[in-house]
Structure formats: C-alpha cells, structure tokens
C-alpha cells in the first residue's frame, strides 16, 4: 500500500513540475526533486527514468550527489522569481507584493548559497 502512495505522490509532483515547465511562476525542478524522492520509495524504475531525462536528469543528479545547483539554474530561478514579484506588484499592488518579495528574499538567498 505504501508503494502505491509514494508512486501516486511522485506522479502528482511530476504533474505539477510539468505545469511549471510552461508557467514561469511555478518552479519545475523542486517538484521533480520531490517526485524523485517519492519514486525512490515507490517505483525505482520511474526514479531512474527521471534521472535519465535529457533535460532534468543532470540537474537532479547534481542535487542528489553534491547538493549542487548550476549557476545557470540559479540565475533562471532568480529571474523567474523577480518576474513574479513584478507581475504581483503591477496586478495586486501593495501590500500583496510583499508576499512574493519575502519568498524571493528567503528562497533566493537559499538557492544562491548552494554549491555549484
């Protein structure tokens, strides 16, 4: 029963990550990392398929082996977060812009301080 729950959670995270590949406000790789974690416990074959993916596989392997985020991925994440802050600022205005700004400050700092 647990394997099915882990596999289901992994599929859900792959789905969210797939949506994130097309929406700049939603990250992709963090959800794929969660999917990888779930598949490791529920479906090792699908875990390996994620690791073998030509685009996301190297990023996932870097994180798993060295807890590293490439500089290019760091810049992409920070730029996407900055765009989110700007969009929120123009659409929702004050004080709602403070929420994505705080998220960007915390998560952006964490992302930038990871190994490369």
Secondary structure as GFF3:
##gff-version 3
##sequence-region A 1 116
A	DSSP	alpha_helix	2	22	.	.	.	ID=ss1
A	DSSP	alpha_helix	29	42	.	.	.	ID=ss2
A	DSSP	alpha_helix	44	51	.	.	.	ID=ss3
A	DSSP	alpha_helix	57	66	.	.	.	ID=ss4
A	DSSP	alpha_helix	71	91	.	.	.	ID=ss5
A	DSSP	alpha_helix	97	112	.	.	.	ID=ss6
###
